[in-house]
Amino acid sequence: MTDVMTERLLARIASHRPSHVSDEARLGHLVGTTIPFGRDDGSTLEQMAQVRLFAAARDAAGTGRDEFPGDTVDDVLRSASERYGDRFAAVLTTCKIWVNGEPADGSDAIGSADELAVLPPVSGG
């Protein structure tokens, strides 16, 4: 992927960040903390991360957006692979993963206010 294409793709992702992602959640992600989820009434609702899929990942999944449970990037991607199957899992091995417009590692914490982007390699001119 060329630098120009990478910059354009990242700008596009940033411009489509959901409006519900608060500044506090972005800050929490940057400093490695998680923002509490759920209600104070003892509810055990499972948090769902917003996932955006691009190019070959979108084709393999059959959708460009979805929500998945998980406390870490790896948890969310494991849930996505279980839902979408082997073809998606194979594409995933070639992808870069970003959370809220920043590169992410599998062990990074993720919450319901975060957006995870799956970016396969792109070619073209």
N, C-alpha and C positions, 0 to 999 in steps of 0.2 A: 504494500500500500504506500503510495507516495505521501510526502509530508502535506501537500496541498489537500489531497483527498482525506487524510486523517483529520486535518484541521476543520474541513467542511463538515465531516461526520460528527466530530465532537461539538461543533457549534450547533448543529441540528439537534443533537441530543440535549444540549443545555437549554435550547429554546423551547423544547417540549417537556421540560421538567414539570411535573404536576404542581399546580398552585397550592395543594394541601401540604407540600413539604415545607415545614416551618424553618425559620432561621435557627431556632433552638435545635431542631433535629439535625440540620446540616452541621451545626457546631458540634453537637454530640458525636456525630459520625467522625468528624475531623479529629477530635481529641480521644476517640476510642471508647466512648461511653455509649450506653444505650438510654434512650428516653423511655420512661415507664409507659407501658401499654395497658389498656383496659380501664376498668373502673375500680373504685375503691370499695365496691360492695362484695368482694370475694369472687367476682366473676372469673371464669377460667377461659375466656375467649382466646383463641389462638391467633397470634398476629400473622398477617399476610403481607409479604413484600410484593411491591409492584414490579413486574418484570417486563422489559421491552426486548423484543427479538428482532434482529435485522438480517437481511439477505438470506443466506443458506439456513440459518437457524429459524428464521420465520417460515421458510418453505418447509423445513422438516417438521415444524410444530403445527403448521396450518393456521397460525395466527401471529399477529404482531405484538399482542399484549396479553398478559395473564397475571394472576395472583397466586402466590405459593406460600405455604407455611415454612418457617425455619428461623433459627436464631443466628445462623451464620450464612455466609455466601454459599459455602459447600452444602449446607442443609437445603437451601432454596434450590440450588442446581440439581441436587439429588432428587428432590420432589418433582422438578421439571422433567428430568430424565425418566422417572417412573411413569409420569403421565404421558409423555410423548414417544417413548420407546427407543429402540436401538439406533435408528437413523439419527434422531436428535442427539443422542448420547455421543455418536461418532462425530457429528459436526461440532459438538461442544468441546471436544478435545483440541480443536484448532482455534478456538475463540479467545478473544480478550474479554475480560469482565470488568465493568466499571460500575461504581455505585455513586449516585448523585454527581455524575460528571467527573469522577476521579478513579484512577486505576484501583482495583481491589484484589485482595488475596482471599483465598478460600476460608481462612479462619476469621476474617473480619466480621464483626457483629452487624446484623441488619435488622431493621424493624419495619413496622407498618408505614412509617413516614418516608422510607427510603425507596429509591428507584434503582433497580439493577438492570443494566444494559448488557446484552450478549452480542458481541461484535465479531463476526467471522472475518477472515481475511477478505479483502476486496481487491479486485484487479481491474484494470481499465486504463483509459488514457484521456 
